[in-house]
Amino acid sequence: MGKKSGTIAVFGATGQQGGAVVDALLDHKARVRALVRDPQSDRAQALTARGIELAAARTDDPASLAAALAAVEGFYFMTPEANSLEEVEAEIRIGTALVDAAAEAGVPHVVFNSVFGADRERGVPHHDSKHAIEEYLRKSGLRASMVRATAFMENFASVLAPCLEHGEIVLRMPLPEDAALKMISIRDIGRVAAALLLDIAEAPGGAVELVGDELTGPQIASAFGARAGLPARYEALPLSVLPTDLDRVMFREFANAAEHPGDLAVVRSIEPAALDLVEWIRAIGWTAPTNVAGS
Ligand SMILES: NC(=O)c1ccc[n+]([C@@H]2O[C@H](COP(=O)([O-])OP(=O)(O)OC[C@H]3O[C@@H](n4cnc5c(N)ncnc54)[C@H](OP(=O)(O)O)[C@@H]3O)[C@@H](O)[C@H]2O)c1
């Protein structure tokens, strides 16, 4: 399988996942064109400083999208986060506009960064949106590969960060104790997507579920506790702690999905250095929080 040498277009390059795709493409010395809403933004300018070409493109302006995709060898896109049903509709509009533009420009290979379980509808609105975009992309006749991200490990450094209480690491999530959460580092999302874009690897059956580890709440808590050299405990919270209906149905689905183990070997066959949670904790230099009650 030959490695590509032409330009790869990236939508979402100023964001987390698209940013990781850019990092990985640059590691392979690929030529990258970033589709951005505002070429003057600090994050867009930071891309030019790394030798990346910018193309101004708006998802509500089909001509700007098709022009931005002219003469590229591959195209990566993700869709922005949706926190309401209105935003879910907007997400689908953005995804289908990007597919239409790729078809118009005759892009040879499109990689869509969706979500685990997007092979079918599951009743989670901001996941079913990605299923709808996958279907639309499939029907476009374009050569397409899906990378289906599971929960970002980075959530454990932000919204799901464990805390320190009375000398103990405590992790709380709205997930039953015995349910295993599938997860992946954002770095590895980028590495797998880049390998597909550059034809270094192929997605078996046209899709890869991006899973680098799969652990229950108590196992995740233990991993952080071991790193801190402290005892650890997990507390399962009710779904009612979540701020939106969308999040509540998503976490209910996480618990259901726990019955279907992911295939970690597929990701490792494409990215042998894919991180498990313990490696990710070490890689980010995680240390126990210090400023909490009782410690
Ligand atoms: N959090 C998780 O654990 C998790 C797991 C799996 C999947 N996901 C999915 O991942 C996606 C979010 O990915 P991310 O975290 O990489 O995104 P992000 O960091 O928020 O980046 C969003 C990117 O989209 C660009 N963009 C273009 N048009 C936009 C618009 N109309 N509205 C908002 N952004 C626009 C932004 O560019 P500019 O702002 O520079 O224009 C930016 O580059 C969501 O679809 C979410 O469902 C999340």
The ligand as a Gaussian input file, in Angstrom:
#p B3LYP/6-31G(d) Opt

LIG

0 1
 N      -15.899000      14.203000      24.633000
 C      -15.841000      12.919000      24.326000
 O      -15.453000      12.065000      25.144000
 C      -16.248000      12.482000      22.927000
 C      -16.129000      11.128000      22.580000
 C      -16.468000      10.721000      21.284000
 C      -16.934000      11.657000      20.366000
 N      -17.057000      12.968000      20.743000
 C      -17.548000      13.921000      19.705000
 O      -16.452000      14.743000      19.329000
 C      -16.967000      15.938000      18.723000
 C      -16.195000      17.135000      19.250000
 O      -14.849000      16.988000      18.852000
 P      -13.683000      17.892000      19.424000
 O      -13.703000      17.788000      20.922000
 O      -12.466000      17.542000      18.673000
 O      -14.213000      19.357000      19.002000
 P      -13.647000      20.765000      19.432000
 O      -12.316000      20.640000      20.089000
 O      -14.759000      21.485000      20.135000
 O      -13.414000      21.459000      18.017000
 C      -14.472000      21.849000      17.175000
 C      -13.862000      22.164000      15.806000
 O      -14.907000      22.382000      14.849000
 C      -14.665000      23.624000      14.171000
 N      -15.935000      24.179000      13.715000
 C      -16.255000      24.485000      12.430000
 N      -17.507000      24.894000      12.322000
 C      -18.012000      24.883000      13.558000
 C      -19.264000      25.237000      14.090000
 N      -20.271000      25.663000      13.309000
 N      -19.433000      25.124000      15.428000
 C      -18.422000      24.684000      16.236000
 N      -17.206000      24.320000      15.767000
 C      -17.012000      24.429000      14.444000
 C      -13.930000      24.472000      15.188000
 O      -13.176000      25.434000      14.521000
 P      -13.121000      26.973000      14.906000
 O      -13.852000      27.178000      16.200000
 O      -11.655000      27.293000      14.963000
 O      -13.782000      27.627000      13.753000
 C      -13.014000      23.418000      15.829000
 O      -11.880000      23.192000      15.028000
 C      -18.454000      15.996000      19.044000
 O      -19.169000      15.652000      17.880000
 C      -18.615000      14.925000      20.119000
 O      -19.906000      14.339000      20.095000
 C      -16.710000      13.406000      21.975000

